[in-house]
Amino acid sequence: MLWTLLLFTLIHPYHRTLAEVEWNAQSNRYEVALRIDPRDLESALSDHYGRRVNLEHLDAAAAALAQADEDSAQQDSSDRESLVIATDREGEKLLAGYLHHVLQLSRRGGDAADSDAARATMHWVGYELDDRGKFLWAYFEWSPPPGEGSLWMENRLLMKTEPTHLSTWVFSDSRKRPALVFSRDKAEQRWIESEQSAAKQ
């Protein structure tokens, strides 16, 4: 796994994201570690929330976002766009909300198809910046939905602001499950379940 991450970093340093996925048989959840370039993420968050998001200012008052929404009728667009967001806690809410919006794992086929029950539940864990601020790592878990039918993933991470972005998802049991590579033209793909996960259904 480490060699895969290193090779990916050397070959594709920009406008790429990389996720490591591992099935936890004890919690019955997929554990995800997602690596993102902070600059690309700032652009995506700013576009998504309509406010300027700066991840380098984690001690800034993120509560200003809620206040800005209340005062938006009195503020012009330039004032709103210049707003800088984030504290650790509020920043996590922004990031988790964005990832929940652009990453969807759902079960297709069977009685639960196209319903809320068919979507995997995302459990936010947290995020961290590396020592040099070169990458941000976001951590979350997915509880796969019960029922019949195959799992599919829709991945639109960064693709609105970075049309050429590629998002690679590598599984811990890579010998049994090949990596998934998402792009703007290939945003939906079948999620190959782990044998243990499939056995739980």
Backbone torsions as a table, in degrees:
resi	resn	phi	psi	omega
1	MET	NA	-43.1	-178.6
2	LEU	-64.6	-37.6	178.8
3	TRP	-66.7	-36.1	177.7
4	THR	-63.1	-43.7	179.4
5	LEU	-63.8	-43.3	-179.0
6	LEU	-64.3	-45.8	179.7
7	LEU	-61.6	-41.8	-179.9
8	PHE	-62.7	-40.3	-178.6
9	THR	-65.3	-42.5	-177.4
10	LEU	-69.1	-37.2	-175.5
11	ILE	-83.9	-38.0	-173.7
12	HIS	-126.1	76.4	-174.8
13	PRO	-79.1	-18.4	-172.5
14	TYR	-126.9	148.5	175.9
15	HIS	52.6	39.7	176.2
16	ARG	-133.4	147.2	168.9
17	THR	-123.7	153.9	-178.4
18	LEU	-135.7	131.5	179.3
19	ALA	-123.3	137.1	171.6
20	GLU	-103.2	132.4	-178.0
21	VAL	-124.9	132.3	178.1
22	GLU	-138.5	136.6	177.5
23	TRP	-85.2	127.9	176.8
24	ASN	-102.8	108.3	-175.7
25	ALA	-69.7	-23.0	-179.4
26	GLN	-76.6	-42.1	-179.7
27	SER	-91.8	-11.1	-175.7
28	ASN	58.1	44.7	179.7
29	ARG	-135.9	152.5	169.0
30	TYR	-86.6	126.8	177.4
31	GLU	-98.1	127.6	-174.0
32	VAL	-121.0	130.1	170.6
33	ALA	-116.6	114.9	-172.1
34	LEU	-113.7	122.4	-180.0
35	ARG	-101.1	128.9	-175.2
36	ILE	-135.4	144.1	171.2
37	ASP	-71.8	122.3	-176.8
38	PRO	-57.1	-34.1	-179.7
39	ARG	-66.7	-42.6	177.0
40	ASP	-65.1	-38.8	-179.4
41	LEU	-67.0	-40.4	178.2
42	GLU	-58.5	-43.5	179.4
43	SER	-62.6	-42.7	-178.9
44	ALA	-67.2	-43.3	179.4
45	LEU	-65.9	-41.1	179.3
46	SER	-62.1	-41.5	178.6
47	ASP	-67.8	-40.3	-176.0
48	HIS	-67.9	-40.9	-175.5
49	TYR	-97.9	-6.4	-179.8
50	GLY	68.3	23.3	178.3
51	ARG	-138.8	151.8	178.1
52	ARG	-76.0	121.6	179.8
53	VAL	-108.5	124.3	-179.9
54	ASN	-120.1	109.1	-175.9
55	LEU	-73.8	-13.2	-179.8
56	GLU	-80.0	-14.3	-178.5
57	HIS	-109.6	66.2	-175.5
58	LEU	-72.7	-11.4	178.9
59	ASP	-98.6	6.6	178.9
60	ALA	-74.7	163.4	-175.9
61	ALA	-84.0	98.3	-179.8
62	ALA	-71.3	-17.8	177.8
63	ALA	-60.1	-16.2	178.6
64	ALA	-62.1	-24.1	178.6
65	LEU	-63.9	-47.3	178.9
66	ALA	-64.3	-39.7	179.3
67	GLN	-65.7	-38.0	179.8
68	ALA	-65.8	-36.6	177.1
69	ASP	-63.3	-38.9	179.4
70	GLU	-68.7	-34.1	-176.2
71	ASP	-98.1	8.9	-172.6
72	SER	-59.7	-29.6	179.7
73	ALA	-65.7	-27.2	-178.9
74	GLN	-96.0	-11.7	-177.6
75	GLN	-100.4	144.8	173.7
76	ASP	-86.0	170.5	-173.4
77	SER	-63.4	-34.6	-178.3
78	SER	-65.4	-36.0	177.3
79	ASP	-64.3	-43.2	-177.6
80	ARG	-67.5	-40.4	-176.9
81	GLU	-69.0	-23.6	-177.9
82	SER	-85.0	-1.3	-176.2
83	LEU	-69.5	132.4	177.6
84	VAL	-105.0	131.8	-172.5
85	ILE	-116.3	142.6	148.8
86	ALA	143.2	129.4	156.4
87	THR	-119.7	168.8	-178.8
88	ASP	-54.5	-49.8	-174.7
89	ARG	-69.9	-49.2	-178.4
90	GLU	-70.2	-34.4	177.2
91	GLY	-61.3	-37.0	177.8
92	GLU	-64.6	-38.3	178.7
93	LYS	-63.1	-41.5	179.6
94	LEU	-64.4	-46.8	-178.1
95	LEU	-66.8	-45.0	179.8
96	ALA	-63.1	-40.1	178.7
97	GLY	-63.4	-40.7	179.2
98	TYR	-66.3	-46.5	-179.1
99	LEU	-63.7	-37.4	177.2
100	HIS	-63.1	-31.5	-178.9
101	HIS	-75.7	-38.9	-172.4
102	VAL	-98.5	-12.1	179.4
103	LEU	-119.7	119.2	-179.0
104	GLN	-131.2	131.0	173.4
105	LEU	-117.9	121.8	-175.1
106	SER	-142.8	159.9	179.5
107	ARG	-101.2	129.1	-179.0
108	ARG	-112.3	137.0	-174.9
109	GLY	94.7	152.9	-178.0
110	GLY	89.0	-178.3	-174.4
111	ASP	-68.0	-28.2	-173.3
112	ALA	-90.4	3.9	-175.9
113	ALA	-58.2	139.3	175.9
114	ASP	63.3	25.1	175.6
115	SER	-123.4	167.2	179.0
116	ASP	-60.6	-31.9	-179.1
117	ALA	-66.0	-19.3	-178.4
118	ALA	-83.8	-8.0	-177.3
119	ARG	-94.5	139.8	176.1
120	ALA	-68.1	145.9	177.6
121	THR	-87.7	126.3	178.4
122	MET	-91.1	129.2	178.1
123	HIS	-113.4	109.6	-176.7
124	TRP	-72.0	137.7	178.0
125	VAL	-110.0	-50.0	179.5
126	GLY	157.2	-173.0	178.1
127	TYR	-150.3	163.5	178.4
128	GLU	-154.2	150.9	171.8
129	LEU	-97.6	142.9	177.2
130	ASP	-72.0	174.0	-172.7
131	ASP	-59.7	-32.5	-178.1
132	ARG	-95.0	-2.7	-178.6
133	GLY	72.0	16.8	-177.2
134	LYS	-79.0	-34.6	-178.6
135	PHE	-133.4	149.3	170.2
136	LEU	-110.4	134.5	176.4
137	TRP	-109.4	124.4	176.3
138	ALA	-109.7	137.2	-176.5
139	TYR	-123.0	129.7	175.2
140	PHE	-154.0	170.9	179.6
141	GLU	-129.4	152.0	175.9
142	TRP	-119.5	129.7	169.3
143	SER	-94.4	112.4	-177.7
144	PRO	-65.5	142.2	179.7
145	PRO	-70.5	145.9	177.7
146	PRO	-74.4	172.8	175.6
147	GLY	111.0	-179.7	-179.9
148	GLU	-92.4	170.4	-179.8
149	GLY	99.0	161.4	-176.9
150	SER	-89.1	155.1	176.0
151	LEU	-86.5	138.9	176.2
152	TRP	-128.4	145.4	177.8
153	MET	-115.4	134.6	172.1
154	GLU	-110.0	121.5	-174.3
155	ASN	-126.0	106.6	177.5
156	ARG	-118.6	27.7	-179.7
157	LEU	-59.7	122.4	176.5
158	LEU	64.8	-2.0	-168.6
159	MET	-75.0	-16.7	176.3
160	LYS	-75.5	-38.8	-178.1
161	THR	-96.4	-20.4	177.6
162	GLU	-128.6	84.0	-174.1
163	PRO	-58.5	-26.0	-178.1
164	THR	-95.1	8.1	-176.7
165	HIS	-62.8	140.8	174.6
166	LEU	-118.6	136.9	-178.1
167	SER	-123.5	112.9	-176.9
168	THR	-104.1	131.3	179.9
169	TRP	-117.5	117.1	-176.2
170	VAL	-109.4	132.6	-178.0
171	PHE	-99.1	146.0	-178.0
172	SER	-62.3	-33.6	176.0
173	ASP	-96.4	59.3	-172.3
174	SER	-64.2	-20.7	178.7
175	ARG	-68.9	-26.0	-179.6
176	LYS	-99.0	-24.5	-176.5
177	ARG	-132.5	116.6	180.0
178	PRO	-69.6	159.3	177.9
179	ALA	-66.4	150.9	175.2
180	LEU	-105.5	132.1	178.9
181	VAL	-119.1	116.9	-177.2
182	PHE	-103.0	143.9	175.1
183	SER	-140.3	176.9	-179.4
184	ARG	-61.8	-33.8	-179.8
185	ASP	-88.2	-8.0	-179.5
186	LYS	-137.9	64.1	-173.6
187	ALA	-88.2	-11.8	179.7
188	GLU	-123.9	129.1	179.5
189	GLN	-145.7	155.2	177.9
190	ARG	-71.8	134.3	179.3
191	TRP	-93.2	117.0	-179.5
192	ILE	-80.6	112.8	-176.8
193	GLU	-72.4	149.2	173.0
194	SER	-66.9	153.8	-179.5
195	GLU	-61.2	-36.1	-179.8
196	GLN	-68.8	-39.7	179.6
197	SER	-65.0	-45.3	-179.2
198	ALA	-62.1	-34.5	-178.8
199	ALA	-69.2	-20.5	-179.8
200	LYS	-77.2	-19.2	-174.8
201	GLN	-75.3	NA	NA
